[in-house]
Amino acid sequence: MNTPSHFASALPSQRDMQLIRRKAARLRADHLRSLLGRLAAFLKGRNADLDPRRLGGGRAVG
């Protein structure tokens, strides 16, 4: 039988996989930038910048 598999149709296409990989890379880069900004703020003694409830999504400004 040459009917398409239900499992194969549930898998993401190559284009979808590329988009997923790009988004994952962007998220990792954003996370690393945020961590480095928080570390820099901590080393400079600006603990107020580390409050996650402040505006800007918890990223250190500066």
C-alpha positions in Angstrom: 0.0 0.0 0.0 1.2 3.4 -0.9 -0.9 5.4 1.5 1.0 8.2 3.4 2.0 7.4 6.9 0.2 9.3 9.7 3.5 9.6 11.5 5.4 11.2 8.6 2.8 13.9 8.2 3.2 14.8 11.9 6.9 15.5 11.5 8.0 19.1 10.9 9.2 19.9 7.4 12.8 20.9 6.6 11.7 24.6 6.5 10.0 24.3 9.9 13.1 22.7 11.3 15.2 25.6 10.0 12.9 28.1 11.6 12.9 26.2 14.9 16.7 26.1 14.9 17.0 29.8 14.2 14.5 30.7 17.0 16.4 28.4 19.4 19.7 30.1 18.5 18.1 33.5 19.0 16.7 32.5 22.4 20.1 31.1 23.4 21.8 34.4 22.3 19.3 36.5 24.2 19.7 34.4 27.3 23.5 34.6 27.2 23.3 38.4 26.6 21.0 38.7 29.6 23.3 36.7 31.8 26.3 38.7 30.8 24.5 42.0 31.4 23.4 40.8 34.8 26.9 39.7 35.6 28.3 43.0 34.5 25.8 44.9 36.6 26.6 42.7 39.6 30.3 43.3 39.2 29.7 47.1 38.9 27.7 46.9 42.1 24.4 47.9 40.5 22.2 45.4 42.3 19.0 47.3 41.5 19.5 46.3 37.9 19.1 42.6 38.9 15.5 42.9 40.0 13.5 40.8 37.6 10.3 42.7 38.3 11.5 45.9 36.9 10.7 47.1 33.4 12.6 45.7 30.5 12.1 42.0 31.2 14.7 41.8 33.9 17.6 42.8 31.7 20.4 45.0 33.1 20.5 48.4 31.5 23.8 50.0 30.6 
